[in-house]
C-alpha cells in the first residue's frame, strides 16, 4: 500500500523559508518521478515542481528561482526547499508519486 506523508509546513513571514518533506513507502519510488502540487482556498490544485528518477526537475513559472525540489532515493523522500516566500504561496502543499497523493501540509505566508 502506497503511503505519502508530508511534513514541514507552517506559518512564515514574507521572505522567509520552509522545507517540506514527503516520506514515501509501499512501492519502489526511486524509479519514478515525484512531484509537489499546491491548492489555495477556492482554487484548483496546481503543479509546483517535479523531479524525475534521474534528478531532472521542472518548475512552475511562479516558483522558478525560489523553490528547489530534490530527492533522497535511499530514504524514499522528496523535498521542497522554498525560499523568498510570498503571500501568494499560501496553500496546502501535496506530494504526488505513482498516482497517489499525500494528505497535504499547510503553508501560510503572512505579510
Secondary structure, 3 states (H helix, E strand, C coil): CCEEEEECCEEEECCCCEEEEEEEECCCCCCCCEEEEEECCCCCEEEEEEECCCCCEEECCCCCCCEEEEEEHHHCEEEEEECCCCHHHCEEEEEEECCEECCCEEEEEEC
